[in-house]
Amino acid sequence: MSNNSDKSAPPLLTAHGLTKTHGRTPALRGASVELGAGEILAVTGASGSGKSTLLHCLAGIVRPDEGAVTYGHTRLDQLPEKRLSELRRTDFGVVFQFGQLIPELTALDNVALPLLLAGASRRDAHTRAGEWLERFGVLGQEELRPGEMSGGQAQRVSLARALATGPKIVFADEPTGALDSLAGEQVMSALVHTARESGTAVLLITHDAQVAAYADREVQLHDGAVVPLGVTA
Ligand SMILES: Nc1ncnc2c1ncn2[C@@H]1O[C@H](COP(=O)(O)OP(=O)(O)OP(=O)(O)O)[C@@H](O)[C@H]1O
């Protein structure tokens, strides 16, 4: 009987030798990293080391100047824009530091929106959005608009929105960066719990060691390259 164990499975997402320069500022200089299916990976590093740029390249938001980003068998860096944006919508979820919810929409409508875009009926989208808000502990606040939410509530709504479509990977760029430590812990445990439950991989950018401790594994960026943990020279 053939046995394809996880050990022989290729990584879900691989970046190899990425370089990216913004104007004259080199942000990535040969960064390589792998993310396994269902893995929670923390990317840490000093301010300006290239963490956000790496996340943008991995999530197909920005194209690297050089190097390869491979998702399954697909080269993201070579994919035409239309297919790339379709893939981002179906397979990836993104959470930023300040949530970036749509200010005019309620919590429920913010979470329902990607479901509607994916073809769900209005009724189904609202039911599922309510279930996701419940999972993230913000049930009862469906009608709040982002301006009426605390930072922690807004981030939990953002996570619900990112996970509602069943992505394979959630990219989270300093998801607790604007929160106090208690709210940050609540957001992180909700994220990790839900990701594990649904088998979603998470690429987490943080400069906070307590947040990184939620991950299965941590890599460090230094001057645009991934270095072994603890080595910064
Ligand atoms: N759009 C841009 N235009 C010009 N320079 C940029 C741009 N984005 C990033 N940079 C520069 O590229 C380098 C890497 O930035 P990046 O935001 O990826 O680092 P970071 O590790 O995420 O930083 P931080 O922790 O402060 O958010 C920095 O020197 C930054 O100033």
The ligand as an ORCA input file, in Angstrom:
! r2SCAN-3c Opt
* xyz 0 1
  N       6.186     51.307     -0.637
  C       7.430     51.565     -0.236
  N       8.132     52.569     -0.786
  C       9.408     52.813     -0.405
  N      10.057     52.110      0.528
  C       9.409     51.100      1.123
  C       8.047     50.771      0.777
  N       7.670     49.709      1.527
  C       8.727     49.394      2.298
  N       9.769     50.226      2.048
  C      11.097     50.142      2.681
  O      11.563     48.804      2.545
  C      12.193     48.349      3.747
  C      11.445     47.142      4.287
  O      10.130     47.552      4.669
  P       9.062     46.564      5.288
  O       7.836     47.375      5.564
  O       8.925     45.384      4.431
  O       9.772     46.136      6.650
  P       9.133     45.634      8.016
  O      10.131     44.690      8.596
  O       7.758     45.130      7.784
  O       9.074     46.968      8.866
  P       8.091     47.371     10.084
  O       8.309     46.329     11.168
  O       8.583     48.728     10.496
  O       6.698     47.381      9.538
  C      12.184     49.543      4.691
  O      13.424     50.212      4.560
  C      11.065     50.397      4.180
  O      11.289     51.754      4.487
*
